[in-house]
């Protein structure tokens, strides 16, 4: 997981504090819906914690003019603009001067109740089609960048209960959560994330938009879904 500390600093630090405490160790992925979500945490609010608290929402923020924003789509179905900041898919409303992280597959948010400021410890990972109706309604604090193959082994919840396991013993459990920086030096990996604020990246966007390959007989209408555009990663 890559944390979006540039956008949701309070949530990013809070999740790190919970992980360092060992809070998530042994907890279940208690709600799993095919092609939608993998949700985990302490659904019954029974696990003690010294750092657990209720979080103030970080759904969106004011557009920062000096932030490097690489435009993908002008006039997206659900936003005036979409693009990338620091490798994360972002939506923008120019008229409102607001921007937010988009719920592309792999995005992780803090689960909550009806109150916008009711999130505590449970998290939800977007698994499948991008649920864009959640944009600006949930605090996205990171995204999955590796290990997708393991999600296909996670036990799916019963459809009749909305994917929620009535008995946690039937769910897949988190063995241990840890920060990469907490590992011994020889166990750590360096992650190289494609710089989305370069001319080369913008050229790659335009090439993808044009469907510049002889395979494509129909070249589309020039529009592109930001969630379909992969950011390059390299691990060493």
C-alpha positions in Angstrom: 0.0 0.0 0.0 1.1 3.5 -0.8 -0.1 6.2 1.5 -1.4 9.5 0.2 0.1 11.6 2.9 0.3 14.6 0.5 -3.5 14.6 0.3 -4.8 13.0 3.5 -2.0 13.7 6.0 -4.1 13.1 9.2 -5.5 9.7 8.0 -2.1 8.6 6.7 -0.4 9.3 10.0 -3.3 7.7 11.9 -3.1 4.5 9.9 0.6 4.3 10.5 0.1 4.7 14.2 -2.5 1.9 14.2 -0.2 -0.4 12.2 2.8 0.3 14.5 0.6 -0.5 17.5 -0.3 -3.9 15.9 -3.9 -3.0 15.9 -4.8 -4.8 12.7 -2.9 -8.0 13.5 -5.4 -10.9 13.5 -8.4 -8.9 12.5 -10.8 -10.2 9.8 -11.7 -9.0 6.3 -15.3 -9.2 7.4 -17.1 -7.7 4.4 -16.1 -8.9 0.9 -18.2 -8.2 -2.2 -17.1 -9.5 -5.5 -16.2 -6.7 -7.9 -16.7 -4.0 -5.3 -15.0 -4.0 -1.9 -12.8 -5.8 0.6 -13.5 -4.3 4.0 -11.6 -5.1 7.2 -10.9 -4.1 10.8 -12.6 -4.3 14.1 -16.3 -4.3 13.1 -17.4 -5.0 16.7 -15.2 -2.3 18.2 -13.8 -4.7 20.8 -10.1 -4.5 20.3 -8.3 -2.1 22.8 -6.1 0.6 21.4 -4.2 3.6 22.8 -4.3 5.4 19.5 -7.8 4.7 18.2 -9.9 7.8 17.7 -12.6 9.3 15.5 -11.3 11.0 12.4 -12.3 14.3 10.8 -13.1 13.7 7.2 -10.5 14.4 4.5 -12.9 14.0 1.5 -11.5 16.8 -0.6 -9.3 19.9 -0.4 -8.9 23.3 -2.1 -7.0 23.1 -5.4 -3.5 24.2 -4.8 -2.3 26.2 -7.9 1.3 25.2 -7.5 0.6 21.4 -7.4 1.7 19.5 -10.4 -1.5 18.2 -12.0 -1.3 16.0 -15.1 -4.6 16.3 -17.0 -6.2 13.1 -18.4 -9.7 14.2 -19.1 -11.5 17.5 -19.5 -15.2 17.0 -18.9 -15.2 13.6 -17.2 -18.6 12.1 -16.5 -18.3 12.7 -12.8 -15.8 15.6 -12.6 -14.9 18.7 -14.5 -11.4 17.4 -14.8 -9.5 14.2 -13.9 -5.8 13.6 -13.8 -2.9 12.6 -11.6 -1.0 14.1 -8.7 1.9 12.2 -7.2 0.7 9.0 -8.9 -2.8 9.2 -7.6 -5.9 9.6 -9.7 -7.6 13.0 -8.8 -10.9 14.6 -9.7 -11.3 18.4 -9.9 -14.1 20.9 -9.8 -12.7 24.1 -11.3 -15.9 26.0 -10.5 -15.7 25.0 -6.8 -11.9 25.1 -6.7 -11.9 21.6 -5.1 -10.0 18.4 -5.8 -10.3 14.9 -4.4 -8.8 11.4 -4.7 -10.8 9.1 -7.0 -12.0 5.6 -6.1 -10.2 3.7 -8.8 -9.5 0.0 -8.2 -7.0 -0.4 -5.3 -8.0 2.9 -3.6 -8.3 2.5 0.2 -10.7 4.6 2.3 -11.6 4.8 6.0 -15.0 3.2 6.5 -17.6 5.3 8.3 -21.2 5.6 9.4 -23.6 8.3 8.2 -21.8 11.0 10.0 -18.9 12.2 7.8 -16.7 12.4 10.8 -17.4 8.9 12.2 -14.5 6.9 10.8 -12.4 5.1 13.3 -10.3 2.0 12.3 -12.0 0.0 9.6 -10.9 0.3 6.0 -12.3 -0.5 2.6 -10.3 -1.5 -0.4 -11.9 -0.9 -3.8 -11.8 -4.3 -5.6 -13.2 -4.2 -9.1 -15.2 -1.6 -11.0 -14.4 1.9 -9.8 -17.3 3.0 -7.4 -17.1 6.6 -8.4 -20.2 7.5 -6.4 -18.0 7.3 -3.3 -15.8 10.2 -4.6 -16.0 13.2 -2.2 -17.9 11.0 0.2 -15.1 9.0 1.8 -11.6 9.7 3.0 -9.2 8.0 0.6 -5.8 7.7 2.2 -3.9 5.3 0.0 -3.9 2.7 -2.8 -2.7 -0.9 -3.3 0.4 -1.0 -5.5 1.4 -4.7 -5.2 0.0 -8.0 -4.1 -3.2 -8.0 -6.1 -2.9 -11.7 -6.6 -3.6 -12.3 -2.9 -7.0 -10.6 -3.1 -8.3 -13.3 -5.4 -7.8 -15.7 -2.5 -9.8 -13.7 0.0 -13.0 -15.4 1.0 -16.1 -13.7 -0.4 -18.9 -12.9 2.0 -22.5 -14.2 1.6 -24.6 -12.3 -0.9 -27.7 -12.4 1.3 -25.9 -10.4 4.0 -24.3 -7.9 1.7 -20.9 -9.6 1.8 -20.7 -9.5 5.7 -19.6 -12.6 7.5 -21.9 -13.4 10.4 -19.1 -15.4 11.9 -15.6 -13.9 11.7 -14.1 -17.4 11.9 -15.3 -17.9 8.3 -13.5 -14.8 7.0 -9.9 -14.3 5.8 -7.8 -12.7 8.6 -4.9 -10.3 8.5 -1.9 -12.1 9.8 0.2 -9.0 10.4 0.3 -5.4 9.1 3.6 -3.5 9.1 5.2 -0.5 7.6 7.9 -1.1 5.0 10.2 1.3 6.8 10.0 -0.8 9.9 11.6 -3.9 8.3 15.3 -4.7 8.6 17.3 -2.9 5.9 18.0 -6.1 3.9 14.2 -6.8 3.8 13.1 -3.4 2.6 12.3 -2.7 -1.1 12.8 0.5 -2.9 9.7 1.5 -4.9 10.1 3.7 -8.0 6.9 5.4 -8.9 6.4 7.0 -12.3 6.7 10.7 -12.2 3.3 12.0 -13.3 4.5 15.6 -13.6 6.7 15.3 -16.7 6.3 15.9 -20.4 7.1 12.2 -21.0 4.1 11.2 -18.9 1.8 13.6 -20.7 3.0 12.1 -24.0 2.2 8.6 -22.7 -1.3 9.8 -21.9 -1.8 11.3 -25.4 -0.5 8.1 -27.0 -3.0 6.0 -25.0 -5.8 8.4 -25.7 -5.1 8.1 -29.5 -5.1 4.3 -29.3 -1.9 4.5 -31.2 -1.7 0.9 -32.3 -2.6 -0.8 -35.5 -4.8 -3.3 -33.6 -7.4 -0.6 -33.0 -9.6 -0.1 -36.0 -11.9 2.4 -34.2 -9.8 5.0 -32.4 -12.5 6.1 -30.0 -13.7 9.6 -29.3 -10.6 10.9 -27.5 -12.1 10.5 -24.0 -10.3 8.4 -21.4 -11.1 7.0 -18.0 -8.4 8.0 -15.5 -8.9 4.7 -13.7 -7.9 2.8 -16.8 -4.5 4.5 -17.1 -1.8 2.5 -15.2 1.0 4.2 -13.4 4.4 2.4 -13.9 6.1 1.0 -10.8 9.4 -0.7 -10.3 10.6 -2.6 -7.2 14.2 -3.2 -6.2 
